[in-house]
Amino acid sequence: MTPPRRLQLFVAYDGRPFRGWQSQKDGSGIQDHLETAVARLCGGERHPVHGSGRTDTGVHALGQVAHVDVPAARFSFVAQWRFALNAHLPPEIRILRCRWAKPGFHARFDAKGKVYRYRIWNGPVLPPLEIGRAWHVYHPLDRDRLREGAAIVTGRHDFFGFAASRGRAGDPADTIRTVNAVRITGRPGGLLTFTYEGDGFLYKMVRLITGSLIRCATGKEELAGPPPLPAPANRPAKSQYVAPAEGLTLVRVRY
Amino acid sequence: MTPPRRLQLFVAYDGRPFRGWQSQKDGSGIQDHLETAVARLCGGERHPVHGSGRTDTGVHALGQVAHVDVPAARFSFVAQWRFALNAHLPPEIRILRCRWAKPGFHARFDAKGKVYRYRIWNGPVLPPLEIGRAWHVYHPLDRDRLREGAAIVTGRHDFFGFAASRGRAGDPADTIRTVNAVRITGRPGGLLTFTYEGDGFLYKMVRLITGSLIRCATGKEELAGPPPLPAPANRPAKSQYVAPAEGLTLVRVRY
C-alpha cells in the first residue's frame, strides 16, 4: 500500500449528457464518472473527488479544477494519470492536465475566484451548431442597456437578489460577493458573449444576472441591481429571470 | 392552383444526425427533410429541392444554398416561408434566410465558387465541446510545412489525385479546378482552421487536401502536390489521406 498523494485535475466537459457536477444516486454526475475512473485505476477502491464547486445540469466546463488523493506510486509519472483517467471516462469528460497538488491544496476552499462565460445567440434563427451551447434570444437587444446593466452589477454587492435558494432570511454577509468584471463581446443580432470574473458566485448567480441583463436589454424592464453595501436587512425580491444552463461555461478557477 | 415561383434557401445544418445532403431511401438525407417540410406546406405535394452540391454524412453547413419551386401565393410574404419551413424541420436543420430567386436561377448550375472551412484540434486531449466538429490530431504539426503545402495546392491544377472516385481514367479537364486561397488560422498545439476558397471542389477534395497537408505537417511524408497544367494523361496516384467529415463545414456558395 503506497501512501496517498493529492492529484490536481483540470477538467473539461460538455454538460449535456450529465446530471451536473455533483454526485447522483444513479451515478450520472460528473463527479461519479471521475470517481469511477479513479476506482478502476486503484483496484476498485473509491477515493472522493472534490471539485472547486458544483455546476448544474447542462453547464459546460473548460477549466473545472478538482483534487483527489490517490496512491502515489500507482504510475511512474504524474502525467500518466491523465491518459489513464481519460481512458476510463466518456469522451464528454476529459482531463486536460493533471499534476501533484501543492501541500494542503483544496480545490474548493483554496479557490480565490472564477471566470464564467455565457453565450447568447441573438437573432431570429438559432444556427444548428449552437444548439446546447448558447441561449437563443430572438428579441432585439439594446447594446447600451446591456453595458449599463453590466456596470451596475460589477463591484462588491449583496447579491441576495441574484441567488437561487429557498431561504428568505440569512445573514447578509453570506451573499456578498465581488464581481471584478463583466465583459461583453460580440454584437446584438449575432453571437454575444458575457465573461464574468469574480471572487465567487452564488448558486445560479451568473444565470440570474444574465437573465436580468437580457430582460432589461429588451427594454421591457429596468434592471433592479444589487443594493449598496452594507446590505439592508430587508433585501429586494429575488430576480425571476434565469438564463438557461446551456449557455454557461466554467472557464477558469483562480487560486 | 397558383403558379409556381422559385424560392432560394440559405440552409445551415449540423451534419451529425443525417446521412448527408443527398436524398436517401430511408428519408435520412437533409434534402429529404427539406422536401418533406415543403410538402407539408403544400398540401402533401412534393417539390424537388436542389442544393448547390452534396455534402457527406457528418459534414456541416453554415451557408448551403438550395432552390425549390413552390406555389407563389401560399404565403403573403416570402419571409413566411422561413418560419413555416423551420417549424417543420428538425432543429439541426435551419433555414437562415429565404427569398425569391432571380429568374432562371439554379442553385447548382449557377454556383461560381464555394468556401469551405476545416477545423482541427491539435493537442493531446480533445476538448469535449469539439466532439463532432473538429478533427483531433495529436501529432505535433509543423506550421511551415502547413504553409508550404497550402501554397502548393493553391492555383489552377488537375486535382485528379485529390478526388475520390472509382474511375481511374477520364478526361483530365474534368478534374481541373482553381483553388483561389487556402488560409490557415490558429496555431499548432491548439485549434487550427483551414479556409478553402475555389471555383468548385471535386468529391472529397477538401478532405483529401486537408488529410495530405496534415500528413506532411507531421513530417512523415512530402506533399505530392497536384501536377502542373496541362494535366498529364498518366496522373499521379490518388491521395490516401482523407480527413474525417466532422471537421468540415460548407461556409458559403458564391453566385
Contacts between the chains, C-beta under 8 A, distances in Angstrom:
chain1	res1	chain2	res2	distance
A	12	B	125	7.9
A	12	B	127	5.0
A	12	B	128	5.6
A	12	B	129	7.5
A	13	B	128	5.4
A	14	B	128	4.0
A	14	B	129	5.5
A	14	B	131	7.0
A	60	B	128	7.8
A	60	B	129	6.2
A	62	B	127	6.8
A	62	B	129	7.7
A	82	B	124	7.9
A	82	B	125	7.3
A	86	B	125	6.6
A	91	B	126	7.3
A	91	B	128	6.5
A	91	B	131	5.8
A	92	B	128	4.6
A	92	B	131	6.9
A	93	B	128	6.6
A	94	B	125	5.1
A	94	B	126	6.8
A	94	B	127	6.5
A	94	B	128	5.6
A	95	B	125	7.1
A	96	B	125	5.4
A	96	B	127	7.2
A	124	B	82	7.9
A	125	B	12	8.0
A	125	B	82	7.3
A	125	B	86	6.6
A	125	B	94	5.1
A	125	B	95	7.1
A	125	B	96	5.4
A	126	B	91	7.3
A	126	B	94	6.8
A	127	B	12	5.0
A	127	B	62	6.7
A	127	B	94	6.5
A	127	B	96	7.1
A	128	B	12	5.6
A	128	B	13	5.4
A	128	B	14	4.0
A	128	B	60	7.7
A	128	B	91	6.5
A	128	B	92	4.6
A	128	B	93	6.7
A	128	B	94	5.6
A	129	B	12	7.5
A	129	B	14	5.5
A	129	B	60	6.2
A	129	B	62	7.7
A	129	B	133	6.7
A	131	B	14	7.0
A	131	B	91	5.8
A	131	B	92	6.9
A	133	B	129	6.8
